[in-house]
Amino acid sequence: MKKALVVGLSSILLGSLCAGLSPARAATSAPSPVASASPTSTAGPQTLMRFVVTGCEGCTIGVQRGLLSNPPSAFLPATPNYWQGPTAKVRRGVASFTLPTAWTPGSSFTLSAPWEGNTEGMTNIVLGSGGPSGQTLTTKQALARKKATACWPGTKKSIETFKVSVARKTMPGMENKPVVFAIAWTSPTEDTVGAMQQTSHGLLGNQEMYYC
């Protein structure tokens, strides 16, 4: 298993492709991994997440819930604080999975593409960049954002639908060699929570967990 610290997708991009934390804060802010109940064994309402995806047929979308411990996250319930949820492959432009509604606050979503290079991590779906939700973004606008977040405040709905766009971007990776990255964002933008993080051409990512 890769170390449970939030770092960039490559040594070249450290500090700009950070996931929820800067590398300097990761060691004190990331909680120790703990076992969590599976969604299927959790009683209570469930939320069906639907992702309508443009530009990434065959890609895989997943969900994580990583809560900060220093300073402590205000999300409730406080557990699970380190959870890798279900994944689903994009087929005919749609991917979907179900998770406990109570676990949606503080969650984030990942995307991996079969055409990516060796990025040393995974892409997070950018949900917004500090403005109001509902904004429609072009690819140029999405890739021009300097700060953004992947943290979602959650929902009480039984069904949520996100429209996700994906672009390919070649950037320096390990040993400064060119690598193809997948940059993913919602358009229209969604509700977000927490501080904005620095991006690289609109990209957010993590090596193991995006902490909210």
BELTARA-V923827 format. One record per residue. N is the residue number from 0. BURIAL is + if it has 16 or more other C-alpha atoms within 10 Angstrom, else -. Layout:
N&BURIAL ; N&BURIAL
This chain:
0&- ; 1&- ; 2&- ; 3&+ ; 4&+ ; 5&+ ; 6&+ ; 7&+ ; 8&+ ; 9&+ ; 10&+ ; 11&+ ; 12&+ ; 13&- ; 14&+ ; 15&+ ; 16&+ ; 17&+ ; 18&+ ; 19&+ ; 20&+ ; 21&+ ; 22&+ ; 23&- ; 24&- ; 25&+ ; 26&- ; 27&- ; 28&+ ; 29&+ ; 30&+ ; 31&- ; 32&- ; 33&- ; 34&- ; 35&- ; 36&- ; 37&- ; 38&+ ; 39&- ; 40&- ; 41&- ; 42&- ; 43&- ; 44&- ; 45&+ ; 46&+ ; 47&+ ; 48&+ ; 49&+ ; 50&+ ; 51&+ ; 52&+ ; 53&+ ; 54&- ; 55&+ ; 56&+ ; 57&+ ; 58&+ ; 59&+ ; 60&+ ; 61&+ ; 62&+ ; 63&+ ; 64&+ ; 65&+ ; 66&+ ; 67&+ ; 68&+ ; 69&- ; 70&- ; 71&- ; 72&+ ; 73&- ; 74&+ ; 75&- ; 76&- ; 77&- ; 78&+ ; 79&+ ; 80&+ ; 81&+ ; 82&+ ; 83&+ ; 84&+ ; 85&- ; 86&+ ; 87&+ ; 88&+ ; 89&+ ; 90&- ; 91&- ; 92&+ ; 93&+ ; 94&+ ; 95&+ ; 96&+ ; 97&+ ; 98&+ ; 99&+ ; 100&+ ; 101&+ ; 102&+ ; 103&+ ; 104&+ ; 105&+ ; 106&+ ; 107&+ ; 108&+ ; 109&+ ; 110&+ ; 111&+ ; 112&+ ; 113&- ; 114&- ; 115&+ ; 116&- ; 117&- ; 118&+ ; 119&- ; 120&+ ; 121&+ ; 122&+ ; 123&+ ; 124&+ ; 125&+ ; 126&+ ; 127&+ ; 128&+ ; 129&+ ; 130&- ; 131&- ; 132&+ ; 133&- ; 134&- ; 135&- ; 136&- ; 137&- ; 138&- ; 139&- ; 140&- ; 141&+ ; 142&+ ; 143&- ; 144&+ ; 145&+ ; 146&+ ; 147&+ ; 148&+ ; 149&+ ; 150&+ ; 151&+ ; 152&+ ; 153&+ ; 154&- ; 155&- ; 156&- ; 157&- ; 158&- ; 159&- ; 160&- ; 161&+ ; 162&+ ; 163&+ ; 164&+ ; 165&+ ; 166&+ ; 167&- ; 168&+ ; 169&- ; 170&+ ; 171&+ ; 172&+ ; 173&+ ; 174&- ; 175&- ; 176&- ; 177&- ; 178&+ ; 179&+ ; 180&+ ; 181&+ ; 182&+ ; 183&+ ; 184&+ ; 185&+ ; 186&+ ; 187&+ ; 188&+ ; 189&+ ; 190&+ ; 191&+ ; 192&+ ; 193&- ; 194&+ ; 195&+ ; 196&+ ; 197&+ ; 198&+ ; 199&+ ; 200&+ ; 201&+ ; 202&+ ; 203&+ ; 204&+ ; 205&+ ; 206&+ ; 207&+ ; 208&+ ; 209&+ ; 210&+ ; 211&+
